[in-house]
Amino acid sequence: MRALQFGVTVHDREKAFPSLTLIEPAGGQYAYLVDMLGQVRNSWSLPGRPSNYAQLLPGGNLLTTIKDGPGPAYMPRGGKLLEFDWEGNVVWEHGDPLQHHDFGRKPNGNTYYLAYELIPTGDCKVQGGIPGSEHEDGGIYHDVLREVDSSGKIVWEWRMADHFPFDEYPLRANRHREEFAHANTCHLQADGNFLISWRDIDVIAEIDGQSGKMLWHKEDRTWGGQHDPRRLENGNITLFANGSEQVNAEYSRVLELDPETWETVWSYSGSPLDSFFSPRISGAHRLPNGNTNICEGRHGRVFEVTPGGEIVWEYISPFQNTRAGTAIRHLFRGLKYAEDSAEIDGRIKLNA
């Protein structure tokens, strides 16, 4: 919660990772690529309101989602996936009114994404929640992970209804039964398996990318509605622990966890603690130089910290938009790309 200034507020040229940062401000219609000085070096105009965030693909194309189609009422969703070239031309699109939150491109060229599936009330295995609060569509929405080819044909699908241990994870007593668990991440690992994050039950899990079997699942209430779990090359997992709805003081952390013991081997938190807090959205990813890039989404803040927790680069989004009549500067994620990365592909030279 340092968002009192805008643009680049910290830049240690010796310690920060030279890179470009991709942001897609909520409520707007643009994705921006900014450099270490906060200058916009490329932008993409979207034909609708963005759903959550954008990512760059090898070669420089932009993959994102916008709100489109007659999806379920009151549910956070997208509806259309779009791929743009560097100049902003649409080169691929796929419509699915049940698409929501996260997505990505596989090495084989297929696209994967999270979607909803309505399970009728009488067939639901979901326990807990507020009795009688199912969705007006007649049931509870569950998550599905879909993979489509370039023509939009579904070539693989994982259904939560088939694989999830519902008896182990009931909804909390104050949760509506419109949807179960609220997935917000589907991270594709190098081995082809997926890490999934369910915010409303504080659970992450690994799903076999072929059989769909849940290889493990882990709950930790202290994460407080986590986002963006990612597997590192060393086998550990990073995630953004939002820290919302905690019994004690609410604050956020970024954690690196050993999945064999679930011990925290590295963490970042604010000093004082409440100086870093985003109750929703947000994410983090490890950079090639060992630093960690963090998106404190509620405040439109993207910053980089060293392993010792020193802030060496910080950017506060100046792009203010309106959603439901309220001015916001939210960022779902902010992703960094090196100047010589396959995604930038030599198109931009950084300033000194």
C-alpha positions, 0 to 999 in steps of 0.5 A, a space after each residue: 500500500 505504497 501507491 501514493 505516487 505513479 509510474 516508476 518510484 524505485 529503480 536500482 539499476 545495479 540490482 533490478 532485472 532489466 526487463 519489460 513489464 506487461 500490464 492490462 489495467 482492469 476496467 480499461 481496453 488496453 494492454 501496455 508493455 512498459 520499460 524500466 523507466 515506466 515508458 510505454 513501449 507497445 500497447 494493444 487495443 482490445 475490442 472489449 473489457 479485459 477479463 483479467 490479464 494478458 501474457 506474451 507468447 514466444 515470437 511476440 504475440 499477445 494472448 488475452 481474454 475479454 468479457 464476451 457472450 452470455 455467461 452465468 450471471 454474477 460470476 467472474 468470467 471472460 468469454 473470448 480468448 484473443 491472440 494479437 500480433 505485435 501490431 495489434 491485429 487479431 490472428 486467432 480467437 476462440 469463444 467460450 462463454 464459460 471461460 474464466 480467470 486463467 489460460 495459456 498456450 502449450 508448446 504444441 500450439 494448443 490453448 488451455 483455460 479454465 471454464 465453468 460447468 453447471 452441476 444440477 443441485 441434485 447431482 452435486 457432491 458439494 458440502 457446506 456453504 449457505 443452505 439454499 444459495 445455489 445459483 439461479 441457473 439451478 445448481 453449483 458451478 464447478 471448474 473445468 480445465 479445457 484444451 483446444 486446438 487452433 480450430 477451437 476443437 476441445 482435445 482434452 478436458 479435466 472435470 472437477 466433478 469427476 476428480 475432486 475429493 469434495 468430502 475433504 473440502 466443504 465450503 465455509 459456512 459463510 459461502 454462497 453455493 453458486 460456485 464451488 471453490 473458485 479456481 483462479 490459476 491453471 499453471 502449466 508446468 514444464 512436465 505438462 502437469 498443471 497447478 490449480 489454485 482454488 481461492 475459496 477453500 485455500 487449496 492448491 493441487 497438481 493435476 496430471 496433464 494426461 490422465 487428469 488424476 489429482 496427484 496431490 492437494 494441499 490446504 492452508 487456511 493462512 494463505 487467505 485465498 491464494 493466487 498464482 502458484 508456480 513451479 520453479 526449476 528447483 521443484 519448489 512452488 511460489 504463490 501469492 498468499 493474499 491473507 484475506 479473511 484472517 482472524 488476526 491482522 490481514 496482510 499479504 505474503 509471497 511464499 516459496 514452499 517445499 512441496 515435499 515438506 510444505 515448509 516455507 523456504 523463502 518469503 516476502 512480506 511488507 514492513 510494517 506488515 500492513 504495508 503490503 496487502 491485496 485481499 484479491 487478485 495479484 501474483 508473483 513469479 521468480 526472475 532469472 536473476 533470482 529476484 521475485 516480481 510481485 503484483 500487488 493487484 488491488 493497488 496497481 503495483 508491480 515491484 521487484 524484490 531481491 532474495 533479501 527482500 529489498 525493493 529494487 524496482 517499483 511501478 504504480 500503474 497510472 491507468 485509472 478506469 471505472 468499474 461499476 461506477 468506482 474508480 479502480 487501478 487494479 491489475 490481476 497480474 504484471 508479468 516481466 520479460 527480458 529484453 532478449 527473451 523469446 517473447 520480446 524477440 529483439 523488438 525493443 532495446 531498453 533504456 540505460 
